[in-house]
């Protein structure tokens, strides 16, 4: 199960269940994927095939919604029972 937290400007912001515990968000567009840590601060974990220009745009969106993503992440991870 990989819940989608937001869709914006062609990007899908989601997590994958049963992945690592550090709070993060995956960003997918077409066949590209990046990952951002949300704590202790927003930073790129990996940029995949996105250009640096796109990563900068994505990071701006992630920073804007970071608190919301963190809450959604905790609700999902805290609420799952062996999924």
C-alpha positions as CSV (number, residue, x, y, z in Angstrom):
1,X,0.0,0.0,0.0
2,X,1.4,3.4,-0.9
3,X,-0.9,6.3,0.0
4,X,-0.8,9.4,-2.0
5,X,-0.6,12.5,0.1
6,X,-0.9,15.2,-2.6
7,X,-0.9,15.7,-6.3
8,X,0.4,19.1,-7.6
9,X,1.9,20.4,-10.8
10,X,2.1,16.8,-12.3
11,X,3.9,15.5,-9.2
12,X,2.6,12.8,-6.9
13,X,3.7,12.9,-3.3
14,X,3.5,9.5,-1.5
15,X,5.1,7.0,0.8
16,X,5.6,3.3,0.6
17,X,4.4,1.2,3.5
18,X,6.8,-0.9,5.5
19,X,9.8,1.2,4.5
20,X,12.3,2.9,6.8
21,X,11.1,4.8,9.9
22,X,12.7,8.2,9.1
23,X,10.0,10.6,8.0
24,X,10.2,11.1,4.3
25,X,8.2,11.6,1.1
26,X,8.6,10.1,-2.4
27,X,7.9,12.3,-5.4
28,X,6.9,10.7,-8.7
29,X,6.3,12.2,-12.1
30,X,6.0,9.9,-15.1
31,X,9.0,7.5,-14.8
32,X,11.0,9.7,-12.5
33,X,11.2,9.4,-8.7
34,X,12.9,11.4,-6.0
35,X,12.9,11.1,-2.2
36,X,13.0,13.9,0.4
37,X,13.7,13.6,4.1
38,X,11.2,15.6,6.1
39,X,13.2,15.5,9.4
40,X,15.2,16.9,11.0
41,X,14.9,19.3,8.0
42,X,13.7,19.0,4.4
43,X,16.5,17.7,2.3
44,X,17.0,15.6,-0.8
45,X,17.7,11.9,-0.1
46,X,18.0,11.1,-3.8
47,X,17.0,12.9,-7.0
48,X,16.6,10.0,-9.4
49,X,16.4,11.2,-13.0
50,X,15.0,14.7,-12.2
51,X,17.0,17.7,-13.3
52,X,18.3,20.0,-10.7
53,X,15.8,22.6,-11.8
54,X,13.0,20.2,-11.2
55,X,14.4,19.2,-7.8
56,X,14.5,22.8,-6.8
57,X,10.8,23.2,-7.8
58,X,9.8,20.0,-6.0
59,X,11.8,21.0,-2.9
60,X,9.8,24.3,-2.7
61,X,6.6,22.3,-2.7
62,X,7.8,19.8,-0.1
63,X,8.9,22.6,2.1
64,X,5.5,24.3,1.8
65,X,3.6,21.2,2.8
66,X,6.3,19.6,5.1
67,X,4.2,19.9,8.3
68,X,1.2,18.4,6.5
69,X,3.3,15.6,5.1
70,X,4.8,14.8,8.5
71,X,1.3,14.6,10.1
72,X,0.0,12.3,7.2
73,X,3.1,10.2,7.5
74,X,2.7,9.7,11.3
75,X,-1.0,9.0,10.9
76,X,-0.3,6.4,8.2
77,X,2.6,4.7,9.9
78,X,1.1,4.9,13.4
79,X,-2.2,3.5,12.1
80,X,-1.0,0.5,10.1
81,X,-1.2,-3.0,11.4
82,X,1.2,-5.2,9.5
83,X,0.3,-4.0,6.0
